[in-house]
Every structure is written in structure tokens, then in C-alpha cells.
Amino acid sequence: MRREWSILWSSLLFAVAAFSQATQQAVLPPDLKWNGKSQELMAPKNDPWITPAEQSDFTRTPRYDETVQWLRKLVAAAPELKMISLGKSPEGRDIWMVIASKERAFTPAALRATGKPIFLAQAGIHSGEIDGKDAGMMLLRDMTVRHKKRDLLDGANLLFIPIFSVDAHERFSAVGRINQRGPAETGWRTTASNLNLNRDYAKLDAPEMRALIRALNEWNPDLYFDIHVTDGADYQYDITFGHTGRHGYSPTIAAWLDEVLRPNLERDLKVMGHIPGPLVFPVNGRDFQSGIIDFTAGPRFSNTYGDVRHLPTVLVENHSLKPYKQRVLGTYALLESVMRLLVKETRKLREAVVADRNRRPQNIPLSWQVPKSPPAMIDLLAVESKIVPSKITGSDFVQWTGKPVTIKVPYLRMNEPALTARRPHSYWIPPAWSEVIERLALHGIQMETLTAPREVEVEMYRMTETKLANQPFEGHVGVTGTPVVERHKRRFPAGSVRISTDQPLGELAVLLLEPNSADSFYQWGFFLEIMTPTEYVEEYVMQPMAERMLAEDAKLKAEFEQKLKSDSTLAKNPQEKLQWLYRRTPFFDGEWNLYPVARELKP
Ligand SMILES: [Zn+2]
């Protein structure tokens, strides 16, 4: 009774309590004063093509409908522009992409035939981090109807996705981004089904992500930018960006991004009054005492996904504590700089892509670690911080004082392979795992489908020490295990697919199919079915068989007795003792925990 009462009481409290005054406004660290040259990019207030964000002096960002209306009007007035829908969200919104082409080449083939570089800029994968949308709207306008930057389209094509996570964008409120300095109201991080699209590049659950991957395959851009806003530490940089380094899956592309793209973009941003920098993730998660870390994560993230599929991909993280105006104008300067650079660099960038697409490394890293050797020290344009005691937690917290300081910090790079897999000649997948096959095909991975059954000598993994995650994550219950190699002669039925790794997306296939890879379909839980043994034995059948087994096989008997001595749980459980012996009969389910994706080493 008491418990019911307290539940009722707390729900009543929740229903009637208004949030206190203190919760109405986030208390952010001091603003660093900024007065950059990029303010010249803003259209004057009386310009008929002023964007909604400019109109508000960057206090607000337009809603989905207002954005689409404004873009439709622009596209109607600018023959160089066309809007296409990449697909619909679960709530029925179109995911729009604007194609900007001087030649009006509005199909993938026609755009490629222009010979000009194709730059894809994507905003709003996390819809509260929407700087790219308002920057892109200004740039599209200036390249067309406002006649300020028409020359940009002489040299390059732009594909612009103003809002990727469209439903999330319309979960619009003043409380979507507690650590961010504007705009006044924003969208939300996750989709209508609470999926984080920047965890979905590998597994492809969300319709939005499926639409994007189709577009990447169709339009085949030369360079892809995924534009975010950070959370986390305070520092001086306003526009930070990064990519997977040369240790990764596309070393030639990474070298180009490091040696050509970065210095050019940084120079142009500085000219416009911005403070570009590398991605800044504090090692300890809060300040710079332990330095910053350069992550190499799995292909669930855009930047690793791009690297694995040899698509030059840059993750942009504008700094959340900088005012919205500064962030949007910095993004504009960044996009313009990319367009100008690509004109000069098309050939070299495309050569780098071809080189990486033709690589066939035999050992493929599945995960990464920071080497033991002492890290390099770098100069960081930081903001002074101090550790102060907390009255609330009894511990301490980091306070940012707003004073710019340059400090030397360790730069830890996660650039050493931790686990690797040997590249097989091919993978084989039986048709029962159609959901996985369908997703591999959606990535653009080439495969051959059997029209008649075939027997193949393969290597397979028996998954041992399997462990389910305690919590679901992104709609999946994850699983890990230790793969133990077995040799099998396996008959694959018609409808099975064979995936040769001798293709540009071969490494992607490895990362999606090797169960030691954190972004494999196995670890995401697409093969949970194999964890249940099926078919059962009755005690009265197993008892006499067990007696005969132990009598016949002295080695087995010794093993059994040893096991009983070392495993007290087993020793106390009569049923488990019989099961232990049952597992050593051919009647036991041989498919139990046998990962059904097979590796063919030699054809
Ligand atoms: Zn983000």
C-alpha cells in the first residue's frame, strides 16, 4: 500500500511541479570576444535574399518548413540549383539535398561528366548542431542570385544537405542544447525513434541513414563534410575539424587531408578572423591536464566510415561555447575555402582515392589503441581552467575562466592496431541472414548470389565466452565473444551470397563481418539467434548413453572427473553434468554459437 501511495505521490509531484527559475537559463563560461572579418559575409538587412538566421542577427535558426520554403524560392530563382529528396523520414519529412551546378547537371552521371569536383556538405546529423544549415543557405545564395561568389561554381559542384536528421530538427525547443551558445531554439540529437545517426553508419537502422548511404553511392562525391557542434571543454578554437589519420584505411587520402586540405583551410579561416584547430577531446573527459586524444573509432561514425570506404571525409566540430554568429560565419568561410581548394586539387584528390581504393592490405585492423611510447606534445590554444571544490557532490569540478592561454599538452593518438583480421578471399553468408545481406548490399558491397547449392571448404568461428551487454544501446543488445577457428566443409544453399574482399569496399566488409570488430553485425546483435541451442535430450536417454561413453573412453572420463573437481557449480548440478556429456555427442546442436558467416581463404 505504502509503495503504491508513494508512486502516486511522486507522479503527482511531477505533474504539477514547474521547473525552478534557476533551470530556465544555462550558465555558460565567459564568452571570448570576437570581431572577425567574416562578418562581411552577411547580407545587409534590406537584401531581398537575406536568410532567416541573418535577419535575426543569428539569434534564431529557421524551422524545417521555413528552411524548405526559403530554399524553394532560391532554387526557383537560380537555374544553377535543384532540390531533390533523398528519401523520407519516419515522420514523413523529405530529406532534401540541393545540387549546385553551373552546367545544371542534376543527375549523378551528368554531374560527374562536368569533370569538376563534387563536394558534399551535410548539416544537422545532430539537429541541435545546425550551423551548417544556415551557413550553406548563405553560400548557395551568394553563389547564385546575390552574385557575390559566382566564380565558385565555375570550378566546383556542391551537394548540400541542409538538415539530415529532419524529424529531430522539429523536436524544436529552447532546451535542446544545454552547453551551446545559441541559437535560441534548436532541434534534438536523436531521431524520432531515438536513434543517433552518427552511430548508424555501419549498421544502417534508420531510414534517414539508408537514404544517405544510397545518395553517397549514387552521387559519389569527391569530398564529404559532416558538420557538428561540440560539447565539452572550453578552448579558443571556434572551428575544429579532423579525419582518420594515415594509420587508417585510406593513407593516401589521409595524407592529402593532412598536407593539403588542413593548411589551406586553416589559412583561409584565419584570414577571415577565425581560430581553426584540430578536434579537441580531453583525455580525462574534462580538462587538458592529461592532454587531448585523437580517437580512431569504428565505422559507426561518419569519419571512420568515410575512411574505410575510401571516401575523403572530414568531421567538423564547431565549438559550442562560441556565439552562433561566429560559428555560422566560420562554417561559411570553411565551405568556401573547400570549394576554392578543390578546383586546384581535383586531380590529386582523385588519384589519392584511386590509390586507396586499389589497396588490398592483408592484415586489417579491427580496433585501435594509443601506443605505449611517450606522446608528442602540442601547443594548444586553450582557455585557463581551475579545479574548484563542489558544494553539491563533495568532489570538485572544472571552471573555465575565459582567459586565453597557450599550453603544451600531450597529444595521444589512437593509431596503433589493437586487433587485426587476416583478409579472407571471400565471405559466405547463407540466405537465412537476409537482413545482414540486405545491409551489406545497401553499403554498395558487391556480392554474388548462388543460384544452386555449392559445397565450399571454409573457416568458421565458434563463438565462445559470449557475453551480452547489460544495457541496450541504439536499439540493440550488443554481444561480444571469443571466436575460435574451425574448419568446415559447408554446403551453402541457393540464395547464399559470396562476397569477394577483392573490391574497394573489401575492408568495409571485413569490419562489418569479423566478429572481433566492434561495428560488426555480430557485435551489434544481428546474430543473437545462434546463441540458443535447440533440440533437447531426456534424462532417461542420456543416462545410459553417458554411462557407456565414460566406460568406453578413459580420456573423456578423466576429463569429466577433472572438470567436476575444478568446477563446483557443475559438481553440484546433476542436470548440468548430463548436459556436459550431451554436448560431447553428435546429437547436440552443432550450430550452437557457430557464427554462420564463413571465410573462404582460397577459391
Ligand atoms: Zn554532433
Residues whose N, C-alpha, C, O or C-beta is under 5 A from the ligand:
A	BS01	ZN	H126 E129 H228 V229
